[in-house]
Amino acid sequence: MYYGGRSPSTSHRLLADFLTRPHHADGLSLLRAADRLAVIDVHSGLGPTGRDTLMTPTDEVAATVAKHFAGGLPGITEKGPVESQSMGDDGAQGGAAEGYELTVGDFIPCALSRHAQARQGMPPARLATGFCQEFGTRPAVIVALSLVIENMAYHFGTSAQKEWWARAVFDAFFVSRQSFMASVMERGLVVLEQALLAVSTP
């Protein structure tokens, strides 16, 4: 849809630096010290409006995610994700992960790979998992079209066109309805709580 660049974004570089520089008295970085890790990359755009899909980089990670993140939590919501899908599965037709098998440089596999590299020479991690929690907003064709035209306006449009299409992209990735915001907050809290339970359980 548009050119994504030749190197990690500033936010990725800052996060990688924070996780890999020494923090402990013994000189260990956060990644090297972590024998239990759960990485959640929150997105919006693809899938049914207000519902989340947990997208994993591989089928192996998907099995771990299914164990720790299936369903809801009593007292918060019983509602679980729409489904869990592997981004490496070219058979994920019709779901939020469809087409992701063609992408390169996704955050979750990069984070898990960095963790594995940092842990070299140490006992295997007891838990190392991660996924993209994708909240649906608009039909996929509208989301894609808004990105393409906004990119065109950024390079060739007038100031007014740039402003209009910037707002259109915002509206493509965020639904200004109370029900949408409540669903995102509800499911976001559930997944965060499940992640905390997963990394704190012996």
C-alpha positions in Angstrom: 0.0 0.0 0.0 2.9 2.3 0.7 6.7 2.2 1.4 7.3 1.2 5.0 11.0 2.2 5.2 14.3 0.3 5.3 14.9 0.2 9.1 12.9 -0.1 12.4 10.9 2.9 13.4 12.1 5.2 16.3 9.6 3.6 18.7 11.0 0.1 17.9 14.6 1.2 18.3 13.9 2.9 21.7 12.0 -0.2 23.0 14.8 -2.5 21.8 17.4 -0.4 23.5 15.4 -0.3 26.7 15.0 -4.1 26.8 18.5 -5.0 25.8 20.7 -2.6 27.9 21.8 -3.7 31.4 19.3 -3.0 34.2 20.3 -5.4 36.9 23.2 -5.2 39.3 24.7 -8.3 37.7 24.6 -6.6 34.3 21.6 -8.5 32.8 19.2 -6.9 30.5 15.5 -7.2 30.9 15.3 -9.7 28.0 18.1 -11.8 29.3 16.8 -11.9 32.8 13.2 -12.8 31.8 12.4 -16.5 31.9 8.7 -15.8 31.4 7.7 -13.3 28.7 4.4 -12.4 27.1 4.4 -9.6 24.4 1.2 -8.0 23.3 1.1 -5.7 20.2 -2.3 -3.9 20.2 -3.7 -2.9 16.8 -6.9 -1.8 15.3 -8.5 -2.0 11.8 -9.0 -5.6 10.8 -11.8 -8.0 11.8 -15.4 -7.6 13.1 -16.1 -4.1 14.6 -15.2 -4.0 18.3 -14.1 -7.6 18.5 -10.5 -8.7 18.8 -8.5 -11.4 17.0 -5.4 -12.8 18.6 -2.9 -13.1 15.8 0.3 -15.2 16.4 3.4 -15.5 14.3 3.4 -19.3 14.2 1.2 -22.3 14.9 3.6 -23.2 17.8 3.0 -19.8 19.5 -0.7 -20.2 18.7 -0.9 -23.3 20.9 0.6 -21.4 23.9 -1.7 -18.5 23.3 -4.7 -20.8 23.2 -3.7 -22.2 26.6 -3.3 -18.9 28.4 -5.6 -16.5 26.5 -8.7 -18.4 25.5 -12.0 -17.0 26.8 -12.8 -14.2 29.2 -12.3 -13.7 32.9 -15.0 -14.0 35.6 -15.8 -10.5 37.1 -14.6 -8.7 33.9 -16.2 -10.4 30.9 -16.9 -13.9 29.8 -16.4 -12.8 26.2 -13.3 -14.2 24.5 -11.6 -13.2 21.2 -13.3 -13.8 17.9 -10.6 -16.4 17.2 -6.9 -16.9 17.3 -5.1 -17.1 14.0 -1.5 -17.7 12.9 -0.1 -14.9 10.8 2.1 -17.5 9.1 -1.0 -19.6 8.0 -1.9 -18.9 4.4 -5.1 -20.8 5.0 -6.5 -18.1 7.3 -9.0 -17.0 4.7 -11.6 -14.5 5.7 -10.0 -13.7 9.0 -8.1 -10.7 10.3 -4.8 -12.5 9.8 -5.4 -13.1 6.1 -2.5 -11.8 4.1 -0.1 -11.4 7.0 1.9 -14.4 5.8 3.2 -12.0 3.1 4.5 -9.4 5.5 8.1 -9.0 6.7 9.4 -7.4 9.9 6.4 -7.9 12.2 7.0 -6.8 15.8 6.1 -10.0 17.6 8.4 -12.5 15.8 11.2 -9.8 16.1 10.6 -9.5 19.9 10.6 -13.2 20.4 13.7 -13.7 18.3 15.5 -11.0 20.4 14.4 -12.7 23.6 15.8 -16.1 22.3 19.1 -14.4 21.4 19.4 -12.6 24.7 18.8 -15.9 26.6 21.6 -17.8 24.8 23.7 -19.7 27.3 20.9 -19.7 29.9 18.3 -22.2 30.9 15.3 -22.3 28.4 12.6 -19.7 29.2 9.6 -21.2 31.0 7.3 -19.1 28.8 8.0 -17.0 25.7 4.9 -16.1 23.8 3.4 -13.1 22.0 0.6 -12.0 19.7 -1.1 -9.1 18.0 -4.4 -8.2 19.6 -6.3 -6.8 16.6 -9.5 -4.9 17.2 -11.8 -4.6 14.2 -13.1 -1.2 13.1 -14.3 -0.8 9.5 -14.6 -3.1 6.5 -11.0 -4.1 5.4 -11.5 -2.4 2.0 -12.2 1.0 3.6 -9.2 0.6 5.9 -6.9 -0.2 3.0 -8.3 2.5 0.8 -7.9 5.2 3.4 -4.2 4.2 3.9 -3.5 4.3 0.1 -5.2 7.7 -0.5 -3.7 9.3 2.7 -0.3 8.3 1.5 -0.9 9.8 -1.9 -2.2 13.0 -0.2 0.9 13.1 2.0 3.2 13.2 -1.0 1.1 15.1 -3.6 -1.9 16.7 -1.9 -2.6 20.2 -0.7 -2.5 21.1 3.0 -6.3 20.8 3.1 -6.2 17.4 1.4 -3.6 16.1 3.8 -5.6 17.2 6.8 -8.8 15.7 5.4 -7.3 12.3 4.6 -5.4 12.2 7.9 -8.7 12.5 9.6 -10.1 9.8 7.3 -7.3 7.4 8.4 -8.1 8.1 12.0 -11.7 7.3 11.5 -10.8 4.1 9.7 -8.9 2.8 12.7 -11.1 4.2 15.5 -14.9 4.0 15.8 -16.4 6.9 17.8 -19.1 4.8 19.5 -19.4 4.0 23.2 -20.0 0.3 22.5 -16.7 0.1 20.5 -14.7 1.9 23.2 -16.2 -0.2 26.0 -15.5 -3.5 24.1 -11.9 -2.5 23.5 -11.3 -1.5 27.1 -13.0 -4.7 28.4 -11.1 -7.1 26.2 -7.9 -5.2 26.6 -8.1 -5.5 30.4 -8.9 -9.2 30.1 -5.8 -9.9 28.0 -3.6 -7.8 30.2 -4.8 -9.8 33.3 -4.3 -13.1 31.5 -0.8 -12.0 30.5 0.0 -11.1 34.2 -1.3 -14.5 35.3 0.7 -16.3 32.6 4.0 -14.7 33.6 3.5 -15.0 37.3 2.3 -18.6 37.5 5.2 -21.0 38.3 
